[in-house]
Amino acid sequence: MPLIATTDLPTFRRLREEGEEILTPERAAHQNIRELHIGLINLMPDAALEATERQFLRLVGACNQIVQFHVHLFTLDGLPRGPEMAEHIEKYYEPFDKIRREGLDALIISGANVSQPHLQMEAFWRPLTEVIAWAKESVTSTLCSCLATHALIQYCYGVERSRLPDKRWGVFSHKVVDRSHPLTSDINTRFDVPHSRYNGIYREDMERLGLKVLAVSKEADVHLAVSPDGFRVVFFQGHPEYDAISLLKEYKREVVRFYRNQRTDYPPFPENYFNAEAREILNEYRSLVTEAKISGAPLQPMPEERIIEDLDNTWRDSAKAVFNNWLGKVYQITDDDRRRPFMPGVDPENPLGL
């Protein structure tokens, strides 16, 4: 169902060019279709800000519910921004005070880059917990991506994420362990998800807290879980929103960091991502990078165009299915007077089941 372009956000133009149906407000006003208002709090750094917009908006727009999706973008204080992205945010993003006043049907919280050993030490921690506390009482369902999952579990349950022995980086196979849950209805019982993280919440810790685990991986542990009531919070530890090239872009950034002496080791390949031909090309490029670093020569561009054609997206269909199930459930249990959650059987004093 269509997204509504309430601004001239460049992401809307990019999605139109990709074939997505994006309606103008004027055209939407002539359709007798119910609205859902979805918030996206974008915590990603400047280099990934607009890509994150596109990735999540694609998944929302791919939902097959008979509804018009109005997406409200916002971010938080405490995140460093350059002049270009600060201008982008000023022009296209909404203040949280406005969103809090007008309300949302559902909320997506993106991942973020961190610089401190504990999340509560990050400059964005306090404003993020303010959003979480508001959503707990006022939003039908909140979907958390990667770091947002860790932040909400720490804030609401008092359990900090664990540092992993090595970065969990690549594309991993996951198995659905609860086929009866609405979020896993009609999706493949085994599906891939990209991961990119140094920390995690282990399955045993989630289950000890009463969270319902829905999909796990032998290599990457839990990807998909929900709050004890089964819906008010959806937890992702992976990145099903990623494009086929997202891990390549991350790998490229790590190579540049190595060249600039910002990391001591040459980055390993993301697991289960590059095929044999791509690895051969990248190993040849590694030699060039290492020689340039030693000699002080300029870094030659990575031959991305030779690699991109061999990158496969093996997770998009399952990601679309989960988002469709999630927004379909939001549609079913949100009162027609929009942004007034109606959830029979849920304790109004503890709507998240925490």
Backbone torsions as a table, in degrees:
resi	resn	phi	psi	omega
1	MET	NA	157.4	-167.6
2	PRO	-76.8	149.3	164.6
3	LEU	-85.0	151.8	179.0
4	ILE	-107.1	122.1	-179.2
5	ALA	-84.5	86.6	-178.7
6	THR	-77.6	-11.0	174.1
7	THR	-136.9	177.7	174.8
8	ASP	-95.1	36.8	175.6
9	LEU	-47.9	127.0	-179.3
10	PRO	-56.3	-28.9	178.2
11	THR	-59.9	-37.5	178.0
12	PHE	-62.3	-43.4	178.5
13	ARG	-62.3	-42.6	-179.9
14	ARG	-62.9	-41.6	179.9
15	LEU	-68.2	-36.7	174.6
16	ARG	-59.1	-44.6	-180.0
17	GLU	-62.4	-26.4	178.3
18	GLU	-85.6	-1.6	177.4
19	GLY	99.9	3.0	178.0
20	GLU	-72.1	147.6	176.3
21	GLU	-86.0	114.7	179.1
22	ILE	-121.9	119.5	-178.2
23	LEU	-93.3	146.8	168.6
24	THR	-77.3	155.0	177.3
25	PRO	-58.0	-33.6	-179.2
26	GLU	-65.2	-45.1	178.7
27	ARG	-67.8	-38.7	-179.7
28	ALA	-63.0	-33.7	-177.9
29	ALA	-64.6	-20.1	-179.3
30	HIS	-96.2	5.2	176.5
31	GLN	-103.0	131.7	178.9
32	ASN	-89.8	67.7	-177.5
33	ILE	-129.1	139.7	-178.4
34	ARG	-66.5	149.4	178.0
35	GLU	-98.9	148.1	163.7
36	LEU	-127.5	134.9	-178.5
37	HIS	-107.5	116.2	-174.3
38	ILE	-112.1	127.2	175.1
39	GLY	-92.5	140.7	171.7
40	LEU	-125.1	108.7	176.0
41	ILE	-92.1	109.9	-171.5
42	ASN	-96.8	108.8	-177.3
43	LEU	-104.3	5.0	-175.4
44	MET	-73.2	153.9	178.5
45	PRO	-67.8	169.6	-173.9
46	ASP	-51.3	-43.5	-174.4
47	ALA	-63.6	-24.5	-176.8
48	ALA	-115.1	4.4	-172.9
49	LEU	-61.4	-54.1	-176.1
50	GLU	-71.7	-34.5	176.3
51	ALA	-62.1	-38.8	178.6
52	THR	-65.9	-39.6	173.7
53	GLU	-54.2	-52.4	-176.5
54	ARG	-61.3	-43.6	-174.5
55	GLN	-63.3	-47.1	-178.7
56	PHE	-74.3	-35.9	178.6
57	LEU	-66.4	-34.4	174.8
58	ARG	-58.9	-44.7	-177.4
59	LEU	-68.3	-38.7	176.3
60	VAL	-65.1	-45.4	-177.8
61	GLY	-67.0	-21.2	179.6
62	ALA	-81.7	-6.5	-180.0
63	CYS	-64.6	138.2	-175.5
64	ASN	-97.8	14.9	175.6
65	GLN	-70.5	149.5	179.6
66	ILE	-82.4	85.3	-172.0
67	VAL	-160.6	152.1	171.6
68	GLN	-97.2	128.6	-178.0
69	PHE	-100.1	118.7	172.5
70	HIS	-103.1	116.2	-177.6
71	VAL	-102.6	128.8	-178.0
72	HIS	-112.3	113.3	-178.4
73	LEU	-90.3	137.3	171.1
74	PHE	-153.6	168.8	-179.5
75	THR	-142.2	-166.7	-174.5
76	LEU	-127.2	154.5	168.9
77	ASP	-68.0	155.3	177.1
78	GLY	97.2	-4.8	177.9
79	LEU	-100.6	124.6	-178.4
80	PRO	-66.9	136.1	-179.3
81	ARG	-133.7	140.6	171.5
82	GLY	-82.3	170.4	-176.2
83	PRO	-57.6	-40.5	-176.5
84	GLU	-65.9	-47.4	-179.3
85	MET	-74.6	-29.9	174.5
86	ALA	-62.4	-39.5	177.1
87	GLU	-67.5	-40.8	177.9
88	HIS	-59.4	-45.8	-179.3
89	ILE	-65.8	-42.6	179.4
90	GLU	-60.8	-35.3	-174.8
91	LYS	-83.2	-38.2	-168.8
92	TYR	-115.2	-15.3	-177.3
93	TYR	-96.6	158.9	-178.1
94	GLU	-107.7	149.5	174.4
95	PRO	-69.4	145.8	179.3
96	PHE	-61.1	-34.6	179.6
97	ASP	-59.1	-39.0	178.2
98	LYS	-67.6	-43.0	179.6
99	ILE	-65.2	-42.4	179.2
100	ARG	-62.9	-37.7	-179.2
101	ARG	-70.3	-41.0	-174.7
102	GLU	-89.8	-25.3	174.1
103	GLY	89.8	162.9	178.8
104	LEU	-136.9	155.5	171.0
105	ASP	-86.6	-35.0	-179.7
106	ALA	-150.5	160.2	-176.6
107	LEU	-136.9	135.9	171.9
108	ILE	-113.4	130.6	175.7
109	ILE	-114.2	119.2	-177.3
110	SER	-74.5	172.8	169.2
111	GLY	-74.1	-177.9	-179.4
112	ALA	-157.8	158.3	169.8
113	ASN	-88.7	142.7	-178.4
114	VAL	-124.7	159.1	-178.5
115	SER	-127.3	-6.4	-176.0
116	GLN	-110.4	155.8	-178.4
117	PRO	-69.6	-22.7	179.2
118	HIS	-130.3	140.4	-175.2
119	LEU	-60.7	-35.5	-177.7
120	GLN	-67.8	-8.7	177.2
121	MET	-91.3	-10.4	179.8
122	GLU	-71.8	145.9	-178.9
123	ALA	-63.0	-27.0	-178.3
124	PHE	-87.0	-0.8	-173.3
125	TRP	-60.9	-51.3	-176.6
126	ARG	-62.2	-49.5	177.4
127	PRO	-63.8	-30.6	177.6
128	LEU	-67.9	-42.2	179.1
129	THR	-66.6	-28.5	175.2
130	GLU	-64.6	-41.3	177.0
131	VAL	-65.4	-43.9	-179.4
132	ILE	-60.6	-44.8	-179.7
133	ALA	-62.7	-40.2	177.8
134	TRP	-65.6	-46.0	-178.7
135	ALA	-62.9	-35.1	179.3
136	LYS	-55.6	-36.2	-176.8
137	GLU	-97.8	-19.1	-164.3
138	SER	-126.6	-9.3	-175.4
139	VAL	-117.4	136.4	-176.9
140	THR	-58.8	-45.8	179.7
141	SER	-152.2	141.5	178.6
142	THR	-119.0	130.0	178.1
143	LEU	-108.1	123.1	-175.9
144	CYS	-108.2	134.3	179.8
145	SER	-108.9	121.8	170.2
146	CYS	51.8	-106.1	-176.8
147	LEU	-59.5	-33.9	178.6
148	ALA	-62.3	-35.7	174.5
149	THR	-59.2	-47.7	-179.2
150	HIS	-64.2	-39.6	-178.7
151	ALA	-66.4	-45.0	-178.4
152	LEU	-66.4	-40.4	179.1
153	ILE	-64.6	-39.7	178.1
154	GLN	-65.8	-45.4	-176.8
155	TYR	-67.5	-43.6	-173.8
156	CYS	-87.8	-27.1	-174.4
157	TYR	-118.3	-11.0	179.0
158	GLY	76.2	18.9	-179.1
159	VAL	-111.7	119.8	179.0
160	GLU	-82.3	151.4	175.6
161	ARG	-66.5	159.0	-179.6
162	SER	-103.9	141.7	174.8
163	ARG	-73.3	130.7	-179.9
164	LEU	-84.1	154.0	178.6
165	PRO	-59.1	-38.6	177.9
166	ASP	-139.9	161.6	177.7
167	LYS	-61.4	130.7	175.6
168	ARG	-87.3	103.4	-165.0
169	TRP	-142.3	115.5	179.0
170	GLY	146.8	-161.7	179.9
171	VAL	-116.1	123.1	-172.3
172	PHE	-125.0	146.3	177.9
173	SER	-81.2	136.5	180.0
174	HIS	-125.3	149.6	179.0
175	LYS	-117.1	134.4	175.3
176	VAL	-70.9	125.6	-179.3
177	VAL	-106.8	-5.6	174.7
178	ASP	-137.9	95.2	-176.3
179	ARG	-81.3	-9.6	-177.1
180	SER	-88.8	-10.3	-175.9
181	HIS	-75.2	143.3	-179.8
182	PRO	-57.1	-31.2	-178.7
183	LEU	-71.2	-24.2	-178.3
184	THR	-103.8	10.8	179.4
185	SER	-67.1	129.1	174.3
186	ASP	61.9	27.8	170.9
187	ILE	-111.4	163.0	178.5
188	ASN	-58.7	141.3	179.8
189	THR	-72.7	-15.9	172.5
190	ARG	-134.4	131.3	-177.6
191	PHE	-152.1	159.2	-179.4
192	ASP	-91.2	152.3	173.1
193	VAL	-146.9	133.2	171.7
194	PRO	-73.4	145.4	172.5
195	HIS	-128.2	150.6	175.7
196	SER	-156.8	89.9	-174.9
197	ARG	-161.3	153.6	176.4
198	TYR	-100.2	-11.2	-173.2
199	ASN	-131.2	166.2	178.6
200	GLY	-164.5	164.6	168.9
201	ILE	-109.3	120.6	-175.3
202	TYR	-76.2	156.5	-177.4
203	ARG	-56.2	-44.6	-177.2
204	GLU	-63.1	-33.1	178.2
205	ASP	-71.1	-41.4	177.2
206	MET	-61.0	-46.6	-177.0
207	GLU	-68.8	-33.2	176.1
208	ARG	-63.0	-31.7	179.2
209	LEU	-82.4	-5.0	-179.7
210	GLY	93.2	2.8	176.4
211	LEU	-69.7	149.5	180.0
212	LYS	-99.4	115.1	-179.4
213	VAL	-85.0	130.2	-175.3
214	LEU	-112.0	-30.4	-178.0
215	ALA	-148.0	132.3	-176.4
216	VAL	-134.8	162.6	177.3
217	SER	-129.4	141.9	176.4
218	LYS	-63.5	-34.6	-177.1
219	GLU	-91.3	-34.0	-171.3
220	ALA	-112.0	1.5	178.9
221	ASP	64.9	-145.9	-171.7
222	VAL	-74.3	133.5	165.7
223	HIS	-104.5	-48.9	-169.6
224	LEU	-119.0	126.8	176.3
225	ALA	-148.5	167.3	-179.9
226	VAL	-137.4	162.0	178.6
227	SER	-65.0	164.6	-174.2
228	PRO	-56.4	-30.1	178.6
229	ASP	-75.6	-10.8	173.9
230	GLY	98.0	-3.5	-174.9
231	PHE	-157.0	-31.0	-170.5
232	ARG	-59.9	-29.4	174.3
233	VAL	-131.4	132.1	175.6
234	VAL	-112.0	128.2	-176.5
235	PHE	-110.0	123.4	168.2
236	PHE	-108.5	135.8	166.8
237	GLN	-103.4	-20.1	176.1
238	GLY	-94.0	-167.8	-177.6
239	HIS	-129.3	72.0	178.7
240	PRO	-66.0	-14.0	178.3
241	GLU	-77.0	-13.5	-173.7
242	TYR	-58.1	146.3	169.1
243	ASP	-78.6	169.0	177.9
244	ALA	-60.0	-31.0	-175.6
245	ILE	-93.8	0.4	-172.7
246	SER	-61.7	-45.4	-179.7
247	LEU	-68.8	-31.2	174.4
248	LEU	-62.5	-43.9	179.2
249	LYS	-62.9	-39.5	177.8
250	GLU	-65.4	-42.5	178.5
251	TYR	-60.5	-43.1	179.0
252	LYS	-60.3	-43.1	179.0
253	ARG	-62.0	-37.9	179.6
254	GLU	-69.8	-35.7	175.3
255	VAL	-62.2	-43.9	178.3
256	VAL	-62.0	-40.0	178.0
257	ARG	-62.2	-39.6	176.9
258	PHE	-62.6	-45.8	-179.9
259	TYR	-60.2	-35.7	-177.6
260	ARG	-88.4	8.7	-179.2
261	ASN	64.3	26.3	175.9
262	GLN	-89.7	-8.9	168.4
263	ARG	-144.5	149.5	-172.8
264	THR	-86.7	-28.0	-176.8
265	ASP	-106.7	151.2	175.2
266	TYR	-72.9	135.0	-173.8
267	PRO	-64.5	139.1	173.6
268	PRO	-72.8	165.1	175.2
269	PHE	-71.7	141.0	167.5
270	PRO	-56.9	138.2	-175.2
271	GLU	-69.3	142.3	172.4
272	ASN	57.9	35.8	-173.2
273	TYR	-123.4	-57.1	179.3
274	PHE	-85.4	138.2	174.3
275	ASN	-81.8	179.8	-174.5
276	ALA	-61.1	-40.5	-179.8
277	GLU	-64.6	-43.3	179.4
278	ALA	-65.0	-40.5	178.7
279	ARG	-63.5	-38.4	178.1
280	GLU	-63.4	-44.7	178.3
281	ILE	-61.2	-43.9	-176.9
282	LEU	-72.2	-29.6	175.0
283	ASN	-68.5	-36.9	174.6
284	GLU	-64.0	-40.8	179.2
285	TYR	-66.4	-34.1	178.2
286	ARG	-58.3	-40.5	178.9
287	SER	-61.8	-41.1	178.7
288	LEU	-65.0	-41.5	-179.8
289	VAL	-63.8	-45.5	-177.6
290	THR	-63.8	-42.9	178.3
291	GLU	-64.1	-41.1	179.5
292	ALA	-65.6	-37.9	179.6
293	LYS	-65.1	-43.0	-178.8
294	ILE	-67.7	-41.7	-175.1
295	SER	-86.6	-14.3	-176.0
296	GLY	80.3	15.5	179.3
297	ALA	-76.5	159.6	177.1
298	PRO	-62.4	148.4	178.4
299	LEU	-77.3	125.4	177.0
300	GLN	-75.9	147.8	-179.4
301	PRO	-61.5	144.8	174.5
302	MET	-69.5	136.5	-178.6
303	PRO	-77.6	64.1	-174.6
304	GLU	-60.7	-37.5	-175.4
305	GLU	-62.5	-24.6	178.4
306	ARG	-80.8	-13.0	-175.2
307	ILE	-104.9	-37.5	-172.2
308	ILE	-57.2	-39.5	-176.0
309	GLU	-64.1	-18.8	-179.9
310	ASP	-101.9	5.9	178.5
311	LEU	-87.3	130.0	-179.2
312	ASP	-107.8	139.0	171.3
313	ASN	-98.2	106.2	-176.2
314	THR	-107.5	16.2	-175.5
315	TRP	-129.2	-10.3	-171.4
316	ARG	-62.7	-44.3	-176.8
317	ASP	-62.0	-42.7	179.2
318	SER	-67.8	-36.9	177.2
319	ALA	-62.3	-44.3	177.5
320	LYS	-60.6	-40.3	-178.1
321	ALA	-65.1	-42.5	179.2
322	VAL	-65.3	-43.9	178.3
323	PHE	-63.3	-40.6	178.1
324	ASN	-61.3	-43.7	178.5
325	ASN	-64.9	-39.9	-179.6
326	TRP	-64.7	-51.6	-178.1
327	LEU	-70.5	-29.0	174.4
328	GLY	-63.8	-39.5	177.8
329	LYS	-69.0	-39.9	175.1
330	VAL	-57.5	-44.9	-180.0
331	TYR	-59.5	-41.5	-175.4
332	GLN	-69.8	-35.9	-170.9
333	ILE	-107.3	4.6	175.3
334	THR	-96.2	129.8	-177.6
335	ASP	-60.6	151.8	179.8
336	ASP	-59.3	-31.7	171.9
337	ASP	-74.3	90.5	-162.4
338	ARG	-54.7	151.4	179.9
339	ARG	66.2	28.4	169.4
340	ARG	-122.0	91.5	-174.5
341	PRO	-58.1	134.5	176.9
342	PHE	-124.9	110.0	-175.2
343	MET	-134.3	90.2	179.7
344	PRO	-57.0	136.9	175.9
345	GLY	87.0	-2.6	179.6
346	VAL	-97.4	131.1	179.2
347	ASP	-65.0	116.1	-177.7
348	PRO	-64.3	-21.1	177.7
349	GLU	-79.8	-15.4	-179.8
350	ASN	-145.6	66.5	-170.2
351	PRO	-65.9	-22.9	178.5
352	LEU	-86.3	-5.7	-177.1
353	GLY	71.4	28.4	-176.1
354	LEU	-86.4	NA	NA
